[in-house]
């Protein structure tokens, strides 16, 4: 309780996980985890709706410097031009730096997208993405109902159903970069009928 109060005094958005509200389960398929994920995504949605971009970062991510200039790409930041078109940026579980540097999004699309590090723009597509992410995580029937984590939901949202990898690198005719694109065009549309652009960090 003291830590909760101290964090709130510092202006940190903090929520108590009361013992009586937990069911003692420790796996990702339990209701506690899904409730937490829905709360987290609804808070992100509120931030974007208020006109802010947002960063989602797991507690075990170490930031060595401020990544905002790269994410926003307003200035001449090395490497940001090939990811600038993305509505949502996400880390990847692919582990070959050389393949990543050589192939960019074409390499990342064959792996798992990891929600441990994300950047979300307050663009129309970014907001639509968050709306659908929350909707699919709350699904009780259909394609998304059996998925147990918010990460599984994103991976399914990005890909054409029953297809692998189910999404293609985004070709931005206006981008002038020497390196390959880091942006993928979603293979499955959002509920608006439009695709979204997923940048791979």
Buried (B, 14 or more C-beta within 10 A) or exposed (E): EEEEEEEEEEEEEEEEEEEEEEEEEEEBEBEBBBBBBBEBBEEBBEBBEEEEBBBBBEEEEEEEEEBEBBBBBEEEBEEBBBBBBBBBBBBBEBEEEEBBEEBBBBBBBEBEBBBBBBBBBBBEBBBBBBBBBBBBBBEEEEBBEEBBBBBBBBBBBBBBEEEEBBBBBBEBEEBEBEEBBBBBBBBBEBEEEEBBBBBBB
